[in-house]
Amino acid sequence: MNPHQLELFYHVAKSKGVTRAVRQMPYGIQQPSISAQVNALERDLGVTLYERRPFKLTPAGEELFKFVEPFFGRMTEVREKLQGAAQLRIGASPIVFRDYMSPVIESIRKQFPRLNMILRAMNQPELIAGIEQDQLDVVISLLPDSLSPALHCEILLELPLVLLAPKEKKISSADELWRQGKVSETLIALGPTELICQRFQETLANMGVSWLPSIEMDSLELIENYVEAGYGLGLSVGRPETRTTKIRVIKMAGFPSLRLGLMYRKNANSNDDVKRAFLEEVRKQAARLSPLNAAADSQRVIARR
């Protein structure tokens, strides 16, 4: 048993799995390396620390996690004190980072030149898990119906569900598709655990329409690329800016809008000044993108108690 093995076990236990631990680790390490080190730790101790599928700590794993968590859980705090610099862990989807975050990050860097920012581009379920497990400080994501009571949320924008089609595709409206009952067009969408897909399929079921994805992607950016290349129709959300001229947006009446918002903890810590400044910059960016929508919604705080 060595400190590196204990550290890797800590991240696996906190992330609830090796794959998630790889994405959340503060430094680069491959999944086989983590598995090998934790397996070696189990052989050395002569116990099984967690069940693999589904992930669950064994009693021995829970006991070891209680032992190592006070040390490894404070690594960020200790590093900030020693370096004299704050750290902010930000999570968002790849398309949010690509299209909207540059002005926010530039402003924050000017205000806090020594700030260490960790940017995690993830899909919606991973972002929710990251903020609930205290692996991220602030998340910009579509908001689910229920969250941990420790989290606070602010709605930034209401985004309608839309279909994306190549410009040359001869579809006049979404109703033209629904009349088919079982839609034959190729659907390109995110995975079934994503909120976008869940709301879309729930509404289709209520309409008596069947249309399952033929191609699953892990980001809205990839969906746009494949629609542009002519592989099919894409399921996405309406965005304030204009997309590429090669894609046409098809609105869908009767489908629910999704809420894009901020998620964060309000517990006091050394990052509060940085967090407040970041949240304010995000609110300003949302207001610039959609003044009428954001001006009203950015003040709506959902306190989950």
C-alpha positions in Angstrom: 0.0 0.0 0.0 1.5 3.3 -1.1 0.2 7.0 -1.1 -0.3 7.0 -4.9 -2.6 3.9 -4.7 -4.5 5.5 -1.9 -4.9 8.7 -3.9 -6.2 6.8 -6.9 -8.6 4.9 -4.8 -9.9 8.1 -3.3 -10.7 9.5 -6.7 -12.4 6.3 -7.8 -14.5 6.2 -4.7 -15.4 9.9 -4.9 -16.2 9.7 -8.6 -18.1 6.4 -8.2 -16.2 4.6 -10.9 -12.8 4.4 -12.7 -14.1 6.0 -15.9 -15.5 9.0 -14.1 -12.3 9.3 -12.1 -10.2 9.6 -15.2 -12.3 12.6 -16.3 -12.2 14.2 -12.9 -8.5 13.7 -12.0 -6.5 16.9 -11.6 -3.7 15.4 -13.7 -3.6 13.1 -16.7 -3.7 9.4 -16.1 -5.1 6.5 -18.2 -7.9 4.2 -17.1 -5.8 1.0 -17.2 -3.2 2.6 -14.9 -5.8 3.5 -12.3 -7.4 0.1 -12.5 -4.0 -1.6 -12.1 -3.0 0.5 -9.1 -6.3 0.0 -7.3 -6.2 -3.7 -8.1 -2.7 -3.9 -6.6 -4.0 -2.1 -3.5 -6.8 -4.7 -3.1 -4.3 -7.5 -3.4 -2.0 -5.9 -0.9 -4.8 -5.5 1.6 -6.5 -8.8 0.8 -9.9 -7.3 0.4 -12.3 -6.1 -2.3 -12.7 -2.3 -2.0 -15.7 -1.8 -4.4 -18.1 -3.7 -6.6 -17.6 -3.0 -10.2 -21.0 -3.1 -11.9 -22.9 -1.2 -10.6 -20.3 0.7 -8.6 -20.6 0.3 -4.9 -18.1 0.5 -2.1 -17.8 -2.6 0.1 -17.6 -2.2 3.9 -13.8 -2.4 3.6 -13.9 0.3 0.9 -16.1 2.6 2.9 -13.7 2.2 5.9 -10.7 3.0 3.8 -12.4 6.0 2.1 -13.3 7.5 5.5 -9.6 7.2 6.4 -8.1 8.8 3.2 -10.8 11.4 2.5 -9.8 14.0 5.2 -6.3 14.2 3.6 -6.9 14.0 -0.1 -10.2 16.0 0.1 -8.3 19.0 1.3 -5.5 19.0 -1.3 -7.1 21.9 -3.2 -7.5 24.0 -0.1 -3.9 23.4 1.0 -2.5 24.1 -2.5 -4.4 27.4 -2.6 -2.9 28.4 0.8 0.6 27.5 -0.2 0.5 29.1 -3.7 -1.5 32.1 -2.6 -3.8 31.6 -5.5 -7.4 30.5 -5.8 -8.8 27.8 -8.0 -12.1 27.6 -9.7 -13.4 24.3 -11.3 -15.9 25.1 -14.1 -18.0 22.6 -15.9 -20.0 23.1 -19.1 -20.8 21.4 -22.4 -18.2 21.7 -25.2 -20.5 24.0 -27.2 -20.9 26.4 -24.3 -17.1 26.6 -23.9 -16.6 27.0 -27.6 -19.2 29.7 -28.3 -19.9 31.6 -25.1 -17.2 31.3 -22.5 -14.2 33.2 -24.0 -15.4 36.7 -22.9 -16.2 35.4 -19.4 -12.9 33.7 -18.9 -11.0 36.7 -20.3 -12.7 39.0 -17.8 -12.1 36.7 -14.9 -8.4 36.3 -15.7 -8.0 40.1 -15.7 -9.7 40.4 -12.3 -7.8 37.5 -10.8 -4.4 37.1 -12.7 -3.2 34.3 -10.5 -6.4 32.3 -10.6 -6.0 28.6 -11.6 -9.1 27.7 -13.7 -9.9 24.1 -14.4 -12.3 23.7 -17.3 -14.2 20.5 -17.7 -16.2 19.9 -21.0 -18.8 17.2 -20.3 -22.2 16.1 -21.2 -25.2 17.0 -19.0 -25.4 13.8 -16.8 -21.6 14.1 -16.1 -22.0 17.8 -15.2 -24.8 17.1 -12.7 -22.7 14.3 -11.1 -19.7 16.5 -10.9 -21.4 19.3 -9.1 -23.4 17.0 -6.8 -20.2 15.2 -5.8 -18.3 18.5 -5.2 -15.9 17.8 -8.0 -16.9 21.1 -9.7 -17.4 24.5 -8.2 -19.7 26.0 -10.9 -21.6 24.3 -13.7 -23.4 25.7 -16.7 -25.9 23.1 -17.9 -29.5 22.3 -18.7 -31.3 22.0 -15.4 -33.0 18.8 -14.4 -36.2 18.7 -12.4 -34.5 17.6 -9.1 -31.0 18.2 -7.7 -29.2 17.8 -4.4 -30.5 20.0 -1.6 -27.0 21.5 -1.2 -27.1 23.1 -4.7 -28.5 26.4 -5.8 -29.6 27.1 -9.4 -30.2 30.2 -11.5 -32.0 30.1 -14.8 -30.2 31.9 -17.5 -32.1 31.1 -20.7 -35.1 29.1 -21.8 -34.1 27.1 -24.9 -36.7 25.4 -27.1 -36.2 22.0 -28.6 -35.5 22.2 -32.3 -34.6 20.0 -35.2 -31.6 20.7 -37.4 -31.8 19.9 -41.2 -29.4 20.4 -44.1 -30.4 23.4 -46.1 -31.3 21.3 -49.1 -33.6 19.0 -47.1 -37.2 19.4 -48.4 -39.1 19.4 -45.1 -41.6 22.3 -44.6 -42.4 21.7 -40.9 -42.1 19.2 -38.0 -45.8 18.4 -38.5 -44.9 16.8 -41.8 -42.7 14.3 -39.9 -45.3 13.7 -37.1 -47.9 12.7 -39.7 -45.8 9.7 -40.6 -46.5 8.1 -37.2 -43.2 6.3 -37.4 -40.7 8.7 -38.8 -38.4 7.3 -41.4 -35.8 10.0 -41.4 -32.4 9.4 -39.8 -32.3 11.0 -36.4 -29.0 12.2 -34.9 -29.2 12.8 -31.2 -27.5 12.7 -27.8 -27.7 9.5 -25.7 -30.9 8.5 -23.8 -29.7 9.8 -20.4 -29.5 13.3 -21.8 -32.3 15.7 -20.8 -32.8 16.8 -24.4 -33.6 13.3 -25.5 -35.8 12.4 -22.6 -38.0 15.5 -23.1 -38.2 14.8 -26.8 -39.1 11.2 -26.5 -41.7 11.9 -23.8 -43.4 14.4 -26.0 -43.3 12.1 -29.0 -44.9 9.3 -27.0 -47.7 11.6 -25.9 -48.3 12.4 -29.6 -48.3 8.8 -30.6 -45.2 9.2 -32.8 -42.2 6.9 -32.9 -38.8 8.1 -33.8 -35.6 6.7 -32.2 -32.1 7.9 -33.0 -30.1 6.1 -35.6 -26.9 7.9 -34.7 -26.0 8.9 -31.2 -23.4 11.6 -30.5 -21.9 12.9 -27.2 -22.1 16.6 -28.0 -24.4 19.1 -29.8 -21.4 20.3 -31.8 -20.9 16.9 -33.4 -24.6 16.7 -34.1 -24.4 20.0 -36.1 -21.3 18.7 -38.0 -23.1 15.5 -39.0 -26.3 17.3 -40.0 -24.2 19.7 -42.1 -22.5 16.7 -43.8 -26.0 15.4 -44.7 -26.2 12.3 -42.5 -29.7 13.1 -41.2 -31.8 15.4 -39.0 -30.4 16.5 -35.7 -32.1 17.0 -32.3 -30.8 20.1 -30.5 -31.9 23.3 -28.7 -32.5 26.7 -30.1 -29.6 29.0 -29.5 -29.4 32.8 -29.6 -26.7 33.1 -32.3 -27.0 32.2 -36.0 -25.7 28.8 -37.0 -23.8 27.9 -40.2 -25.7 28.8 -43.3 -25.7 25.1 -44.3 -28.1 24.2 -41.5 -31.8 25.0 -41.2 -33.6 25.2 -37.9 -37.1 23.5 -37.7 -39.2 24.6 -34.8 -41.4 22.1 -33.0 -44.7 23.4 -31.6 -45.9 21.7 -28.4 -42.5 20.6 -27.2 -41.2 21.8 -23.8 -38.4 24.3 -23.5 -35.3 23.4 -21.4 -33.7 25.7 -18.9 -30.0 26.5 -19.2 -28.7 27.7 -15.9 -26.0 28.0 -13.3 -25.5 25.4 -10.5 -23.2 26.1 -7.5 -22.9 25.7 -3.8 -23.2 28.6 -1.5 -21.1 27.3 1.3 -18.4 29.7 2.4 -14.9 29.0 1.2 -11.8 30.7 0.0 -13.1 30.9 -3.6 -16.2 32.9 -2.8 -15.0 36.2 -4.3 -13.8 34.4 -7.5 -17.1 32.5 -7.7 -19.2 35.6 -7.3 -17.2 37.4 -10.0 -17.6 34.4 -12.4 -21.3 34.1 -11.8 -21.8 37.8 -12.5 -19.8 37.6 -15.8 -21.9 34.6 -16.9 -25.1 36.5 -16.1 -23.9 39.5 -18.2 -23.1 37.2 -21.1 -26.5 35.6 -20.9 -28.1 39.1 -20.9 -26.1 40.0 -24.0 -27.3 36.9 -25.8 -31.0 37.3 -25.0 -31.7 40.6 -23.1 -35.5 40.1 -22.6 -35.2 36.4 -21.6 -32.1 36.7 -19.4 -33.1 39.9 -17.7 -36.1 38.3 -16.2 -34.8 34.8 -15.7 -31.4 35.5 -14.2 -33.0 36.8 -11.1 -35.0 33.6 -10.6 -33.0 31.6 -8.0 -34.1 28.1 -7.3 -32.9 27.3 -3.7 -33.2 23.6 -3.2 -33.6 23.1 0.5 
